[in-house]
Amino acid sequence: MARVCELTGKGSIKGSIIWRSGKAKKTGGIGTHVTAITKRKFYPNLQRVKALVDGEVSYIRVSAKAIKKGLVIKAPKRTWKKPSAVKA
């Protein structure tokens, strides 16, 4: 399953981890130096939400930012009871 927001299309982006060694000049050293750079990925903060999609209730994977913006219409709470629980 792709790590992509179903509403905004936000996906993972590339970045890097930078290793540094040495002590900062500010704290009495001779300065820090980059010793290695490796690739990494930044993933979006996806949440599984029950929402109304085209008039039907379904689960979608949406970024937290989309939820905060109000792009997601949450599913209404169930008010009906199961048929076996209702007795006349």
C-alpha positions as a printed Julia matrix, in Angstrom:
88×3 Matrix{Float64}:
   0.0    0.0    0.0
   1.42   3.36  -1.02
   1.99   5.93   1.71
  -0.05   8.62  -0.02
  -2.9   10.79   1.29
  -6.09   9.95  -0.62
  -7.38  13.54  -0.52
  -4.33  15.77  -0.96
  -1.98  13.35  -2.74
   0.79  14.11  -0.25
   3.43  11.35  -0.35
   6.91  10.56   0.89
   9.82  12.87   0.05
  13.56  12.26  -0.11
  16.08  13.71   2.28
  19.34  12.84   3.94
  20.87  12.02   7.3
  24.01  14.07   7.97
  26.56  12.68  10.44
  28.82  15.25  12.04
  31.83  14.77  14.26
  33.86  17.15  16.38
  33.08  19.73  18.98
  31.49  23.09  18.1
  33.75  26.17  18.19
  31.24  27.83  20.47
  31.9   25.19  23.14
  35.7   25.24  22.83
  36.35  22.8   19.99
  37.86  23.25  16.55
  34.5   22.95  14.74
  32.27  20.16  13.49
  32.82  18.33  10.22
  30.45  16.3    8.06
  31.66  12.68   7.98
  28.85  10.94   6.07
  25.6   11.66   4.26
  23.07   8.87   3.64
  19.67   8.91   2.02
  16.4    8.65   3.94
  12.67   9.24   3.43
  10.21  11.52   5.18
   6.74   9.95   5.33
   3.44  11.87   5.72
   1.5   11.53   8.96
  -1.29   9.29   7.63
  -4.33   8.36   9.71
  -7.02   5.77   8.95
 -10.35   7.61   9.19
 -13.95   6.51   8.7
 -15.36   9.16   6.38
 -18.16   9.92   3.94
 -16.9    9.37   0.38
 -19.43   9.82  -2.46
 -22.34   9.35  -0.03
 -20.96   6.08   1.38
 -19.08   5.43   4.6
 -15.62   3.96   4.08
 -12.17   3.97   5.6
  -9.59   6.2    3.92
  -5.94   6.98   4.64
  -5.63  10.74   5.08
  -2.84  13.01   6.25
  -3.24  14.71   9.64
  -2.96  18.09   7.91
  -6.01  17.31   5.75
  -8.0   16.39   8.89
  -6.98  19.66  10.59
  -7.97  21.7    7.51
 -11.44  20.13   7.58
 -11.17  18.35   4.22
 -12.52  15.13   5.76
 -16.26  14.71   6.41
 -16.45  12.24   9.28
 -19.04   9.47   9.16
 -22.18   9.99  11.29
 -22.56   7.92  14.45
 -24.76   4.84  14.22
 -28.13   5.31  15.91
 -29.82   2.02  14.99
 -29.62  -1.15  17.02
 -28.92  -4.67  15.74
 -32.08  -6.68  14.91
 -31.23  -9.43  17.45
 -31.04  -6.9   20.3
 -34.53  -5.47  19.64
 -37.31  -7.6   21.17
 -41.03  -6.84  21.04
